[in-house]
Amino acid sequence: MQISRIIGNGLVLGAMALTATVAKADYVGNPIVSGGDVDGEPPLVILGQYNEENNSPVSTVTFGSAGTVNDVQFYGGNYDFTLYALAPGDLTGGVRTFTVVAAETFSGLATSGPQLLAVSGFSVMAGDLLAFAGTGPTYASAFDATGSDATYADAATMPGFTATPPSTTIGSTFTVAASGTAASYDYINDYFGNQGRAYAIGVDYTPVPLPASAWLLLGGIGVIGLSGRKYR
């Protein structure tokens, strides 16, 4: 009976090792729903990061593990935006620093509807936030709900609605704040009560799988443990 169990466990772990390099793509983002409004001026949007009291280091839309983004999808028409993965940094005097982990720019003409664009060379880490700067994806007002998409504009031109896209250089940084001019960007003018929105955009990404060698190591440890129990 013990031998059968050892062989059975070995077969299961062997199968896991063979499939360990095959990872299933995950979706990170908001629902791709029709309708909504189109930005007249291009903001900087950090998905799921809005908090009226203060800009948050966390988001309801984050990457759960390291991986590679395969595509970006959104609902909208003509588009001109840069997609970002951002690593949140420290908060000092109400100013939050973000580091650019990955970035890619997209521009084109399209009939309004669901859009799917291929992404290349876009690697992310666990805990990174998803963001974009520009126009294209439609949005619905979330009425400034905490955890909705935070929309920013250039602090130097506040009150306003337009954001100059952050640098696409990997490792570059920029700052955001709820208000004031101490940062690169502030929340957009809240005249319409929609600093916090819900944009129809998201990405498919493939998490980095646990290497087959790791499964084989775990399998070997398991078999040794079972063998030790047999001969005690």
RODO-316139 format. One line per 8 residues: number of its first residue (from 1); their letters; for each residue x, y, z of N, C-alpha, C. Coordinates in nm, 4 decimals, always signed. Atoms other than C-alpha are relative to their C-alpha. Example, Ala and Ser with C-alpha at 12.3 -4.5 7.8 and 13.67 -1.06 7.14 Angstrom:
RODO-316139
1 = AS = +0.0890/-0.1190/+0.0000/+1.2300/-0.4500/+0.7800/+0.0900/+0.1200/+0.0000  -0.0820/-0.1190/-0.0060/+1.3670/-0.1060/+0.7140/-0.0770/+0.1090/+0.0730
//
This chain:
RODO-316139
1 = MQISRIIG = +0.0829/-0.1216/+0.0000/+0.0000/+0.0000/+0.0000/+0.0860/+0.1261/+0.0000  -0.0868/-0.1158/-0.0065/+0.2817/+0.2401/+0.0931/+0.0698/+0.0241/-0.1331  -0.0688/-0.0131/+0.1283/+0.4669/+0.1662/-0.2334/-0.0935/+0.0622/-0.1035  +0.0980/-0.0527/+0.0951/+0.1495/+0.2371/-0.4324/-0.0210/+0.1487/+0.0212  +0.0211/-0.1417/-0.0298/+0.1024/+0.5659/-0.2538/+0.1202/+0.0821/-0.0439  -0.1210/-0.0723/+0.0414/+0.4634/+0.6662/-0.3183/+0.0015/+0.0178/-0.1510  +0.0018/-0.0073/+0.1456/+0.4324/+0.5822/-0.6871/-0.1069/+0.0973/-0.0480  +0.1094/-0.0887/+0.0377/+0.0987/+0.7595/-0.7083/+0.0360/+0.1458/+0.0195
9 = NGLVLGAM = -0.0411/-0.1374/-0.0257/+0.2356/+1.0741/-0.5470/+0.1084/+0.0444/-0.0973  -0.1051/-0.0335/+0.0947/+0.5385/+1.0591/-0.7711/-0.0561/+0.0325/-0.1369  +0.0607/-0.0261/+0.1311/+0.3203/+1.0413/-1.0808/-0.0693/+0.1356/-0.0025  +0.0698/-0.1292/-0.0067/+0.1116/+1.3387/-0.9674/+0.0993/+0.1146/-0.0065  -0.0996/-0.1057/-0.0020/+0.4177/+1.5498/-0.8915/+0.0750/+0.0090/-0.1320  -0.0634/-0.0011/+0.1310/+0.5751/+1.4441/-1.2192/-0.0855/+0.0718/-0.1015  +0.0910/-0.0686/+0.0912/+0.2672/+1.5598/-1.4072/-0.0005/+0.1500/+0.0256  -0.0058/-0.1426/-0.0329/+0.2797/+1.8911/-1.2194/+0.1267/+0.0621/-0.0563
17 = ALTATVAK = -0.1262/-0.0514/+0.0517/+0.6435/+1.9295/-1.3225/-0.0085/+0.0232/-0.1501  +0.0112/-0.0118/+0.1449/+0.5578/+1.8712/-1.6885/-0.0855/+0.1186/-0.0411  +0.0916/-0.1095/+0.0356/+0.2825/+2.1336/-1.6819/+0.0365/+0.1304/+0.0676  -0.0339/-0.1191/-0.0774/+0.4598/+2.3836/-1.4554/+0.0362/+0.1189/-0.0874  -0.0413/-0.1097/+0.0862/+0.5912/+2.5837/-1.7478/-0.1143/+0.0570/-0.0833  +0.1157/-0.0494/+0.0736/+0.2417/+2.6305/-1.8933/-0.0850/+0.0839/+0.0954  +0.0721/-0.0888/-0.0906/+0.0809/+2.9348/-1.7280/-0.1238/+0.0551/-0.0690  +0.1255/-0.0524/+0.0513/-0.2732/+3.0556/-1.7713/+0.0011/+0.1523/+0.0128
25 = ADYVGNPI = +0.0042/-0.1457/-0.0015/-0.3215/+3.4221/-1.8621/-0.1070/+0.0485/+0.0978  +0.0925/-0.0622/-0.0942/-0.4892/+3.6367/-1.5960/-0.0397/+0.1384/-0.0513  +0.0461/-0.1340/+0.0379/-0.6931/+3.9539/-1.6434/+0.0162/+0.0938/+0.1193  -0.0142/-0.1031/-0.1028/-0.6078/+4.2677/-1.4468/-0.0589/+0.1292/-0.0561  +0.0615/-0.1230/+0.0480/-0.8287/+4.5731/-1.4841/-0.1460/+0.0081/+0.0353  +0.1426/-0.0208/-0.0216/-1.1875/+4.6909/-1.4949/-0.0819/-0.0750/-0.1047  +0.0860/+0.0626/+0.1012/-1.4839/+4.5330/-1.6759/-0.0025/+0.0817/-0.1292  +0.0064/-0.0676/+0.1303/-1.4918/+4.6132/-2.0483/-0.1475/+0.0123/-0.0371
33 = VSGGDVDG = +0.1435/-0.0211/+0.0202/-1.8414/+4.7590/-2.0683/-0.0219/+0.1111/-0.1015  +0.0315/-0.0993/+0.1025/-2.0055/+4.9617/-2.3424/-0.0539/+0.1275/+0.0631  +0.0541/-0.1273/-0.0477/-2.1181/+5.3196/-2.3136/+0.1050/+0.0799/+0.0746  -0.0924/-0.0834/-0.0758/-1.9651/+5.5778/-2.0846/+0.0387/+0.1256/-0.0759  -0.0438/-0.1274/+0.0564/-1.8030/+5.9127/-2.1525/+0.1414/-0.0111/-0.0550  -0.1337/-0.0064/+0.0598/-1.4938/+6.0023/-2.3520/+0.0694/+0.1259/+0.0496  -0.0741/-0.1165/-0.0476/-1.2243/+6.2330/-2.2150/+0.0213/+0.1004/-0.1126  -0.0281/-0.1050/+0.0957/-1.2060/+6.5654/-2.3962/+0.1447/+0.0442/+0.0094
41 = EPPLVILG = -0.1402/-0.0315/-0.0241/-0.8622/+6.6285/-2.2437/+0.0652/-0.1217/+0.0640  -0.0643/+0.1232/-0.0476/-0.6053/+6.3565/-2.1622/+0.0477/+0.0080/+0.1453  -0.0476/+0.0038/-0.1375/-0.5647/+6.2785/-1.7905/+0.1056/-0.1098/+0.0188  -0.0773/+0.1151/-0.0465/-0.3238/+6.0485/-1.6080/-0.0929/-0.0785/+0.0910  +0.0945/+0.0821/-0.0754/-0.5275/+5.7588/-1.4674/+0.0748/-0.1164/+0.0640  -0.0550/+0.1156/-0.0713/-0.4094/+5.5134/-1.1996/-0.1196/-0.0815/+0.0486  +0.1194/+0.0807/-0.0250/-0.6631/+5.2319/-1.1816/-0.0093/-0.0424/+0.1472  +0.0301/+0.0483/-0.1347/-0.8246/+5.1580/-0.8447/+0.0702/+0.0707/+0.1129
49 = QYNEENNS = -0.0878/-0.0632/-0.0993/-0.6069/+5.4087/-0.6575/-0.0616/+0.1228/+0.0667  +0.0572/-0.1253/-0.0507/-0.8506/+5.6914/-0.5745/-0.0363/-0.0089/+0.1480  +0.0375/-0.0173/-0.1401/-0.8863/+5.8035/-0.2143/-0.0077/+0.1497/+0.0249  +0.0218/-0.1450/-0.0083/-1.0357/+6.1474/-0.1564/+0.0845/+0.0649/+0.1085  -0.0748/-0.0577/-0.1122/-0.8534/+6.1981/+0.1728/+0.1485/+0.0148/-0.0324  -0.1422/-0.0003/+0.0290/-0.5095/+6.1172/+0.0354/+0.0262/-0.0974/-0.1130  -0.0302/+0.0959/+0.1052/-0.3447/+5.9421/-0.2580/+0.0554/-0.1273/+0.0630  -0.0257/+0.1277/-0.0645/-0.3109/+5.5737/-0.1782/+0.1185/-0.0740/-0.0620
57 = PVSTVTFG = -0.1091/+0.0810/+0.0540/-0.0079/+5.3423/-0.2128/-0.0497/-0.1322/-0.0553  +0.0566/+0.1269/+0.0445/-0.2409/+5.0538/-0.2868/-0.1126/+0.0261/-0.0983  +0.1034/-0.0122/+0.1012/-0.5020/+4.9851/-0.5489/-0.0866/-0.1245/+0.0015  +0.0861/+0.1167/+0.0163/-0.7977/+4.7575/-0.6123/+0.0337/-0.0730/-0.1294  -0.0410/+0.0606/+0.1273/-0.6317/+4.6818/-0.9486/+0.1523/-0.0134/+0.0003  -0.1440/+0.0221/-0.0051/-0.2834/+4.5320/-0.8999/+0.0350/-0.1366/-0.0587  -0.0497/+0.1282/+0.0490/-0.0724/+4.2520/-1.0424/+0.0334/-0.0878/+0.1204  -0.0189/+0.0899/-0.1137/-0.0756/+3.9524/-0.8092/+0.1345/-0.0678/+0.0024
65 = SAGTVNDV = -0.1315/+0.0634/+0.0064/+0.2599/+3.8213/-0.9256/+0.0768/+0.0590/-0.1167  -0.0801/-0.0425/+0.1135/+0.5446/+3.8906/-1.1635/-0.0505/-0.0694/-0.1259  +0.0458/+0.0605/+0.1237/+0.4661/+3.8268/-1.5274/+0.0209/+0.0922/-0.1186  -0.0126/-0.0763/+0.1236/+0.4390/+3.9590/-1.8808/-0.1372/+0.0318/-0.0562  +0.1284/-0.0421/+0.0573/+0.1494/+4.1595/-2.0251/-0.0041/-0.0379/-0.1473  +0.0157/+0.0469/+0.1374/+0.0196/+4.0116/-2.3506/-0.0766/+0.0991/-0.0874  +0.0828/-0.0918/+0.0781/-0.2433/+4.2650/-2.4574/-0.0721/+0.0956/+0.0927  +0.0849/-0.0945/-0.0719/-0.4476/+4.5650/-2.3496/-0.1334/+0.0045/-0.0727
73 = QFYGGNYD = +0.1319/-0.0093/+0.0603/-0.8207/+4.5780/-2.4083/-0.0781/+0.1127/+0.0665  +0.0788/-0.1101/-0.0530/-1.0607/+4.8658/-2.3677/-0.1218/+0.0200/-0.0874  +0.1168/-0.0379/+0.0792/-1.3953/+4.9991/-2.4820/+0.0177/+0.1460/-0.0376  -0.0148/-0.1371/+0.0465/-1.3712/+5.3106/-2.6961/+0.0201/+0.0043/-0.1502  -0.0230/-0.0184/+0.1428/-1.2912/+5.4505/-3.0388/+0.1435/+0.0410/-0.0259  -0.1356/-0.0484/+0.0260/-0.9931/+5.6547/-3.1562/+0.0787/+0.0082/+0.1310  -0.0771/+0.0079/-0.1240/-0.7112/+5.6206/-2.9071/+0.1406/+0.0556/-0.0178  -0.1359/-0.0528/-0.0051/-0.3837/+5.7841/-2.8128/+0.0399/+0.0041/+0.1466
81 = FTLYALAP = -0.0335/+0.0075/-0.1422/-0.2488/+5.6744/-2.4761/+0.1253/-0.0843/+0.0213  -0.1143/+0.0803/-0.0425/+0.0499/+5.5287/-2.2957/-0.0430/-0.0846/+0.1194  +0.0317/+0.0946/-0.1071/+0.0031/+5.2216/-2.0761/+0.1214/-0.0121/+0.0916  -0.1092/+0.0080/-0.0975/+0.2098/+5.1972/-1.7557/-0.0250/-0.1102/+0.1032  +0.0004/+0.0751/-0.1252/+0.2936/+4.9545/-1.4783/+0.0837/+0.0832/+0.0957  -0.0638/-0.0903/-0.0949/+0.3877/+5.1530/-1.1674/+0.0254/-0.0685/+0.1333  -0.0306/+0.0477/-0.1356/+0.5598/+5.0642/-0.8417/-0.0186/+0.1169/+0.0956  +0.0227/-0.1105/-0.0934/+0.4302/+5.2770/-0.5519/+0.1174/+0.0179/+0.0952
89 = GDLTGGVR = -0.1080/-0.0304/-0.0933/+0.6859/+5.4522/-0.3329/-0.0516/+0.0680/+0.1251  +0.0326/-0.0615/-0.1282/+0.6893/+5.6541/-0.0139/-0.0922/+0.1209/-0.0158  +0.0826/-0.1201/-0.0091/+0.4465/+5.9265/+0.0902/+0.0722/+0.0989/+0.0904  -0.0700/-0.1020/-0.0772/+0.6209/+6.2452/+0.2056/-0.0746/+0.1316/-0.0135  +0.0719/-0.1275/+0.0026/+0.4238/+6.5538/+0.3009/-0.1201/+0.0000/-0.0918  +0.1181/+0.0111/+0.0846/+0.1172/+6.4292/+0.1157/+0.0309/-0.0271/-0.1461  -0.0414/+0.0234/+0.1386/+0.3176/+6.3593/-0.2020/+0.0460/-0.1448/-0.0140  -0.0321/+0.1413/+0.0237/+0.3380/+6.0019/-0.3346/+0.0901/-0.0133/-0.1229
97 = TFTVVAAE = -0.0901/+0.0253/+0.1121/+0.6220/+5.8818/-0.5581/-0.0338/-0.1331/-0.0664  +0.0181/+0.1231/+0.0771/+0.5705/+5.6243/-0.8342/+0.1196/-0.0199/-0.0926  -0.1088/+0.0349/+0.0914/+0.8374/+5.4445/-1.0364/-0.0569/-0.0754/-0.1198  +0.0462/+0.0660/+0.1223/+0.7767/+5.3414/-1.3975/+0.0713/-0.1343/-0.0146  -0.0525/+0.1358/+0.0129/+0.8220/+4.9644/-1.4267/-0.0044/-0.0455/-0.1458  +0.0166/+0.0345/+0.1414/+0.6957/+4.9239/-1.7846/-0.0895/+0.1049/-0.0642  +0.0828/-0.0978/+0.0709/+0.5391/+5.1455/-2.0511/-0.0016/-0.0312/-0.1490  +0.0111/+0.0141/+0.1446/+0.4124/+5.1265/-2.4081/-0.1095/+0.0947/-0.0494
105 = TFSGLATS = +0.0918/-0.0994/+0.0539/+0.2361/+5.3847/-2.6253/-0.0789/-0.0569/-0.1181  +0.0903/+0.0479/+0.1056/-0.0616/+5.3164/-2.8553/-0.0728/+0.1190/-0.0606  +0.0726/-0.1062/+0.0676/-0.2245/+5.5403/-3.1146/-0.0630/-0.0553/-0.1271  +0.0653/+0.0497/+0.1194/-0.4787/+5.4702/-3.3861/-0.1433/+0.0475/-0.0122  +0.1393/-0.0321/+0.0257/-0.8215/+5.5185/-3.5362/-0.0824/-0.1273/+0.0106  +0.0839/+0.1183/-0.0165/-1.1057/+5.2824/-3.4483/-0.1451/+0.0417/+0.0160  +0.1428/-0.0195/-0.0225/-1.4827/+5.2592/-3.4583/-0.0298/-0.0343/+0.1447  +0.0296/+0.0228/-0.1407/-1.6274/+5.2789/-3.1088/-0.0472/-0.1424/+0.0251
113 = GPQLLAVS = +0.0319/+0.1387/-0.0335/-1.6447/+4.9325/-2.9533/+0.1126/-0.0614/+0.0796  -0.1093/+0.0665/-0.0719/-1.4261/+4.6732/-2.7783/+0.1265/-0.0010/-0.0858  -0.1278/-0.0026/+0.0706/-1.0584/+4.7099/-2.8741/+0.0976/-0.0953/+0.0688  -0.1010/+0.0918/-0.0517/-0.7728/+4.4612/-2.8326/+0.1313/+0.0295/-0.0712  -0.1289/-0.0369/+0.0566/-0.4102/+4.5672/-2.8847/+0.1096/-0.0862/+0.0600  -0.1111/+0.0818/-0.0479/-0.1022/+4.3466/-2.8612/+0.1024/+0.0870/+0.0728  -0.1013/-0.0691/-0.0800/+0.1609/+4.4462/-2.6036/+0.1275/-0.0836/-0.0041  -0.1263/+0.0739/+0.0045/+0.5292/+4.3539/-2.6172/+0.1012/+0.0589/+0.0974
121 = GFSVMAGD = -0.1070/-0.0448/-0.0885/+0.8210/+4.3701/-2.3747/-0.0478/+0.0714/+0.1244  +0.0632/-0.0700/-0.1121/+0.5950/+4.4703/-2.0851/-0.0004/-0.0933/+0.1216  -0.0150/+0.0883/-0.1162/+0.7171/+4.2913/-1.7698/-0.0410/+0.0728/+0.1273  +0.0500/-0.0603/-0.1240/+0.5564/+4.3538/-1.4313/+0.0448/-0.0824/+0.1194  -0.0324/+0.0673/-0.1258/+0.6213/+4.2644/-1.0682/-0.1238/-0.0040/+0.0889  +0.1122/+0.0095/-0.0935/+0.3853/+4.1608/-0.7903/-0.0180/+0.1321/+0.0734  +0.0304/-0.1245/-0.0695/+0.2125/+4.4642/-0.6393/+0.0024/+0.1235/-0.0868  +0.0009/-0.1157/+0.0896/+0.2561/+4.6904/-0.9421/-0.1430/+0.0449/-0.0284
129 = LLAFAGTG = +0.1298/-0.0572/+0.0344/-0.0342/+4.9225/-1.0287/-0.0085/+0.0214/-0.1508  +0.0236/-0.0225/+0.1427/-0.1876/+4.9633/-1.3748/-0.0472/+0.1432/-0.0206  +0.0350/-0.1396/+0.0258/-0.2159/+5.3126/-1.5228/+0.0073/+0.0284/-0.1494  -0.0173/-0.0477/+0.1368/-0.2496/+5.5003/-1.8489/-0.0127/+0.1518/-0.0011  +0.0108/-0.1446/+0.0191/-0.2145/+5.8568/-1.9718/-0.0386/+0.0250/-0.1445  +0.0465/-0.0278/+0.1347/-0.4072/+5.9854/-2.2705/-0.1492/-0.0200/-0.0134  +0.1430/+0.0162/+0.0269/-0.7432/+5.9244/-2.4338/-0.0263/-0.1271/-0.0791  +0.0420/+0.1205/+0.0720/-0.9336/+5.6309/-2.5774/-0.1029/-0.0781/+0.0775
137 = PTYASAFD = +0.0969/+0.0757/-0.0793/-1.0967/+5.4202/-2.3035/-0.1127/+0.0897/+0.0508  +0.1130/-0.0745/-0.0553/-1.4432/+5.5337/-2.2017/-0.0062/-0.0213/+0.1506  +0.0109/+0.0124/-0.1452/-1.5373/+5.5861/-1.8400/-0.1420/+0.0302/+0.0462  +0.1238/-0.0338/-0.0705/-1.8347/+5.5965/-1.6080/+0.0393/+0.0675/+0.1299  -0.0310/-0.0661/-0.1260/-1.8418/+5.8272/-1.3091/-0.0203/-0.0977/+0.1152  +0.0123/+0.0823/-0.1208/-1.7761/+5.6425/-0.9841/-0.0330/+0.0878/+0.1202  +0.0394/-0.0951/-0.1040/-1.8748/+5.9543/-0.7866/+0.1024/+0.0049/+0.1137  -0.1112/-0.0132/-0.0946/-1.5338/+5.9696/-0.6187/+0.0016/-0.1093/+0.1060
145 = ATGSDATY = -0.0025/+0.1109/-0.0949/-1.5722/+5.6306/-0.4534/+0.1432/-0.0441/+0.0259  -0.1320/+0.0509/-0.0348/-1.2651/+5.5096/-0.2654/+0.0245/-0.1325/-0.0726  -0.0321/+0.1206/+0.0756/-1.0925/+5.2451/-0.4752/-0.0383/+0.0074/-0.1466  +0.0272/-0.0185/+0.1431/-1.2143/+5.3849/-0.8083/+0.1287/+0.0496/-0.0663  -0.1192/-0.0403/+0.0735/-0.9727/+5.5041/-1.0774/+0.0322/+0.1467/+0.0269  -0.0420/-0.1360/-0.0315/-0.7769/+5.8135/-0.9731/+0.0430/+0.0724/-0.1272  -0.0330/-0.0784/+0.1193/-0.7524/+6.0845/-1.2408/+0.0800/+0.1234/+0.0403  -0.0921/-0.1081/-0.0338/-0.4676/+6.3362/-1.2342/+0.0221/+0.0918/-0.1194
153 = ADAATMPG = -0.0379/-0.0987/+0.1007/-0.3713/+6.6521/-1.4231/+0.1317/+0.0641/+0.0421  -0.1256/-0.0682/-0.0326/-0.0501/+6.8548/-1.4405/-0.0224/+0.0972/+0.1154  +0.0154/-0.0881/-0.1151/-0.0073/+7.0284/-1.1059/+0.0271/+0.1457/-0.0363  -0.0384/-0.1368/+0.0359/+0.1475/+7.3323/-1.2731/-0.1121/+0.0767/-0.0683  +0.1089/-0.0675/+0.0722/-0.1712/+7.4050/-1.4679/-0.1339/-0.0116/+0.0730  +0.1258/+0.0156/-0.0725/-0.4278/+7.3364/-1.1958/-0.0628/+0.1357/+0.0267  +0.0896/+0.1144/+0.0187/-0.7174/+7.3646/-1.1808/-0.0178/-0.0337/-0.1484  +0.0111/+0.0399/+0.1386/-0.7401/+7.1620/-1.4988/-0.0283/-0.1484/-0.0137
161 = FTATPPST = +0.0349/+0.1390/+0.0280/-0.7955/+6.8271/-1.6646/+0.1059/-0.0726/-0.0845  -0.0974/+0.0567/+0.0921/-0.4865/+6.7697/-1.8829/+0.1283/-0.0405/+0.0706  -0.1252/+0.0496/-0.0568/-0.1844/+6.5584/-1.7875/+0.0990/-0.0287/-0.1125  -0.1090/+0.0379/+0.0898/+0.1439/+6.5437/-1.9766/+0.0428/-0.1411/+0.0388  -0.0337/+0.1379/-0.0372/+0.2267/+6.1702/-1.9940/+0.1343/-0.0083/+0.0720  -0.1294/+0.0222/-0.0647/+0.5000/+6.0593/-1.7517/+0.0996/-0.0605/-0.0990  -0.1039/+0.0592/+0.0835/+0.8300/+5.9484/-1.9009/-0.0236/-0.1502/-0.0148  +0.0108/+0.1445/+0.0225/+0.8322/+5.5994/-2.0522/+0.1310/-0.0717/+0.0319
169 = TIGSTFTV = -0.1280/+0.0598/-0.0357/+1.1893/+5.5410/-1.9333/-0.0163/-0.0877/+0.1242  +0.0122/+0.0915/-0.1130/+1.1994/+5.2366/-1.7061/+0.0891/+0.0484/+0.1143  -0.0737/-0.0476/-0.1157/+1.3038/+5.3408/-1.3562/-0.0174/+0.1478/+0.0275  +0.0264/-0.1421/-0.0243/+1.1980/+5.7036/-1.3973/-0.1112/+0.0141/+0.1036  +0.0983/-0.0210/-0.1061/+0.9809/+5.8535/-1.1240/-0.0806/+0.1272/-0.0256  +0.0806/-0.1220/-0.0020/+0.7033/+6.1077/-1.0839/-0.0790/-0.0005/+0.1298  +0.0722/-0.0121/-0.1260/+0.4919/+6.2324/-0.7956/-0.1439/+0.0433/-0.0229  +0.1406/-0.0397/+0.0044/+0.1198/+6.2744/-0.7312/-0.0423/+0.0470/+0.1384
177 = AASGTAAS = +0.0543/-0.0503/-0.1259/-0.0779/+6.4565/-0.4643/-0.1485/+0.0248/-0.0161  +0.1434/-0.0272/+0.0044/-0.4387/+6.5188/-0.3719/-0.0259/+0.1436/-0.0438  +0.0154/-0.1400/+0.0386/-0.3911/+6.8933/-0.4158/+0.1317/+0.0722/+0.0256  -0.1223/-0.0771/-0.0167/-0.1256/+7.1638/-0.4288/+0.0901/-0.0146/-0.1213  -0.0911/+0.0020/+0.1150/+0.1689/+7.2130/-0.6616/+0.1359/-0.0594/+0.0359  -0.1274/+0.0585/-0.0421/+0.4393/+7.0220/-0.4725/+0.0324/-0.1264/-0.0785  -0.0183/+0.1244/+0.0742/+0.3928/+6.7175/-0.6991/-0.0047/+0.0256/-0.1499  +0.0105/-0.0099/+0.1457/+0.4086/+6.6472/-1.0724/-0.1459/+0.0091/-0.0436
185 = YDYINDYF = +0.1420/+0.0079/+0.0366/+0.0336/+6.5741/-1.0804/-0.0868/+0.0118/+0.1249  +0.1036/-0.0061/-0.1036/-0.2721/+6.6558/-0.8682/-0.1275/-0.0614/-0.0554  +0.1320/+0.0434/+0.0456/-0.6233/+6.5166/-0.8785/-0.0588/+0.1072/-0.0935  +0.0612/-0.0962/+0.0909/-0.8143/+6.6753/-1.1666/-0.1025/+0.0858/+0.0740  +0.1042/-0.0867/-0.0546/-1.0562/+6.9576/-1.0980/-0.1260/-0.0827/+0.0270  +0.1163/+0.0828/-0.0377/-1.3515/+6.8020/-0.9110/-0.1322/+0.0735/-0.0211  +0.1210/-0.0778/+0.0277/-1.6064/+7.0454/-1.0538/-0.1185/-0.0909/-0.0299  +0.1074/+0.0917/+0.0370/-1.8071/+6.7522/-1.1934/-0.0147/-0.1166/+0.0988
193 = GNQGRAYA = +0.0111/+0.1055/-0.0999/-1.7562/+6.5326/-0.8858/+0.0428/-0.1361/-0.0503  -0.0425/+0.1293/+0.0535/-1.5708/+6.2644/-1.0784/+0.1519/-0.0112/-0.0126  -0.1432/+0.0282/-0.0045/-1.2062/+6.2644/-0.9806/+0.0221/-0.1516/+0.0011  -0.0041/+0.1463/-0.0042/-1.2712/+5.8971/-0.9090/-0.0971/-0.0565/-0.1025  +0.0817/+0.0494/+0.1112/-1.3976/+5.7148/-1.2203/+0.0157/-0.1513/-0.0144  -0.0130/+0.1426/+0.0315/-1.4337/+5.3653/-1.3684/+0.0218/-0.0124/-0.1503  -0.0354/+0.0101/+0.1417/-1.2508/+5.3259/-1.7004/-0.0118/-0.1441/-0.0483  +0.0159/+0.1333/+0.0596/-1.3274/+5.0329/-1.9307/+0.1311/-0.0409/-0.0665
201 = IGVDYTPV = -0.1317/+0.0380/+0.0502/-0.9694/+4.9104/-1.9656/+0.0619/-0.1056/+0.0912  -0.0703/+0.1021/-0.0764/-0.7565/+4.6172/-1.8560/+0.0993/-0.0723/-0.0883  -0.1024/+0.0736/+0.0752/-0.4786/+4.3810/-1.9612/-0.0079/-0.1490/+0.0330  -0.0232/+0.1419/-0.0230/-0.4198/+4.0094/-2.0002/+0.1494/-0.0182/+0.0200  -0.1421/+0.0239/-0.0209/-0.0908/+3.8968/-1.8528/+0.0233/-0.1431/+0.0445  -0.0377/+0.1365/-0.0353/+0.0882/+3.5669/-1.8042/+0.0931/+0.0039/+0.1193  -0.0877/+0.0026/-0.1169/+0.2240/+3.5188/-1.4512/+0.1199/-0.0915/-0.0244  -0.1178/+0.0854/+0.0083/+0.5720/+3.3731/-1.4181/-0.0310/-0.1298/+0.0734
209 = PLPASAWL = +0.0324/+0.1267/-0.0659/+0.5164/+3.0004/-1.3461/+0.1111/-0.0469/+0.0920  -0.1008/+0.0639/-0.0836/+0.6942/+2.8055/-1.0743/+0.0789/-0.0944/-0.0891  -0.0788/+0.0842/+0.0894/+0.9862/+2.6381/-1.2573/-0.0217/-0.1487/+0.0245  +0.0160/+0.1448/-0.0115/+0.9595/+2.2645/-1.3279/+0.0979/-0.0583/+0.0993  -0.1012/+0.0517/-0.0931/+1.2787/+2.2127/-1.1276/-0.0472/+0.0124/+0.1444  +0.0508/-0.0171/-0.1362/+1.1036/+2.3486/-0.8188/-0.1018/-0.1075/+0.0333  +0.0967/+0.1078/-0.0233/+0.8167/+2.1001/-0.8594/+0.0714/-0.1326/+0.0199  -0.0739/+0.1248/-0.0145/+1.0676/+1.8172/-0.9033/+0.0682/-0.0076/+0.1359
217 = LLGGIGVI = -0.0615/-0.0019/-0.1321/+1.2493/+1.9261/-0.5879/-0.1024/-0.0304/+0.1078  +0.1062/+0.0266/-0.0974/+0.9222/+1.9333/-0.3934/-0.0432/-0.1453/-0.0068  +0.0377/+0.1406/+0.0154/+0.8336/+1.5939/-0.5380/+0.0998/-0.0925/+0.0633  -0.1037/+0.0836/-0.0599/+1.1667/+1.4466/-0.4331/-0.0062/+0.0015/+0.1506  +0.0118/-0.0112/-0.1459/+1.1254/+1.5793/-0.0806/-0.1190/-0.0803/+0.0497  +0.1201/+0.0745/-0.0404/+0.7738/+1.4325/-0.0653/+0.0213/-0.1492/-0.0031  -0.0237/+0.1439/+0.0111/+0.8833/+1.0887/-0.1851/+0.0945/-0.0481/+0.1084  -0.0933/+0.0377/-0.1070/+1.1762/+1.0823/+0.0595/-0.0727/-0.0072/+0.1334
225 = GLSGRKYR = +0.0767/-0.0001/-0.1248/+0.9373/+1.1731/+0.3408/-0.0877/-0.1227/+0.0122  +0.0862/+0.1174/-0.0033/+0.6952/+0.8956/+0.2487/+0.0812/-0.1278/+0.0177  -0.0847/+0.1185/-0.0123/+0.9788/+0.6434/+0.2153/+0.0489/-0.0135/+0.1441  -0.0454/+0.0032/-0.1385/+1.1074/+0.7395/+0.5590/-0.1071/-0.0514/+0.0936  +0.1099/+0.0484/-0.0831/+0.7651/+0.6780/+0.7109/-0.0156/-0.1503/-0.0122  +0.0202/+0.1419/+0.0256/+0.7541/+0.3307/+0.5499/+0.0972/-0.0851/+0.0831  -0.1017/+0.0845/-0.0622/+1.0766/+0.2101/+0.7099/+0.0223/+0.0318/+0.1464  -0.0117/-0.0266/-0.1434/+1.0273/+0.3548/+1.0567/-0.0601/-0.1119/+0.0820
//
